[in-house]
Amino acid sequence: MSFEDVPKMPTGVMLGENLDLLSVSELEQRVRDLESEIQRVKAAIASKQASKNAAEAFFRT
């Protein structure tokens, strides 16, 4: 078996993934990663909402 044959671990968080094999520190890191992603998504929502509101205000006049 060569190095290329070793299955690669998926990067990032996979929703619904079995958590039984993860250590406490891995679970804590997962929580930090998810919280960071939540903040990133909320910022994107706020940006899109601001653009939508600006467009609606422009076309109302």
C-alpha positions as CSV (number, residue, x, y, z in Angstrom):
1,M,0.0,0.0,0.0
2,S,1.5,3.3,-1.0
3,F,0.9,6.8,0.5
4,E,-1.4,7.6,-2.4
5,D,-3.7,4.7,-1.5
6,V,-4.4,5.9,2.0
7,P,-7.9,7.5,2.1
8,K,-7.8,11.2,2.8
9,M,-9.7,12.6,5.8
10,P,-12.4,15.0,4.7
11,T,-11.5,18.6,5.6
12,G,-13.9,20.8,7.4
13,V,-17.0,20.0,9.3
14,M,-19.5,17.5,7.9
15,L,-23.0,17.9,9.3
16,G,-24.5,14.8,10.7
17,E,-21.0,13.2,11.0
18,N,-20.6,10.5,13.7
19,L,-19.0,12.2,16.7
20,D,-18.2,9.1,18.7
21,L,-14.6,8.8,17.4
22,L,-13.7,12.4,18.1
23,S,-11.8,13.5,21.2
24,V,-12.9,16.2,23.5
25,S,-10.4,18.7,22.1
26,E,-11.5,17.8,18.5
27,L,-15.1,18.4,19.5
28,E,-14.2,21.7,21.1
29,Q,-12.4,22.7,17.9
30,R,-15.4,21.7,15.9
31,V,-17.6,24.0,18.0
32,R,-15.2,26.9,17.5
33,D,-15.1,26.2,13.7
34,L,-18.9,26.0,13.6
35,E,-19.3,29.2,15.6
36,S,-16.9,31.0,13.2
37,E,-18.8,29.7,10.2
38,I,-22.1,30.9,11.8
39,Q,-20.6,34.4,12.2
40,R,-19.4,34.3,8.6
41,V,-22.8,33.3,7.3
42,K,-24.6,36.0,9.5
43,A,-22.3,38.6,8.0
44,A,-23.1,37.5,4.5
45,I,-26.8,37.6,5.3
46,A,-26.5,41.1,6.7
47,S,-24.6,42.3,3.6
48,K,-27.2,40.8,1.2
49,Q,-30.0,42.2,3.3
50,A,-28.4,45.7,3.2
51,S,-28.1,45.4,-0.6
52,K,-31.7,44.3,-0.9
53,N,-32.9,47.1,1.3
54,A,-30.9,49.7,-0.8
55,A,-32.3,48.3,-4.0
56,E,-35.9,48.4,-2.7
57,A,-35.4,52.0,-1.4
58,F,-34.0,53.0,-4.8
59,F,-36.9,51.5,-6.8
60,R,-39.6,52.9,-4.4
61,T,-38.8,56.5,-5.4
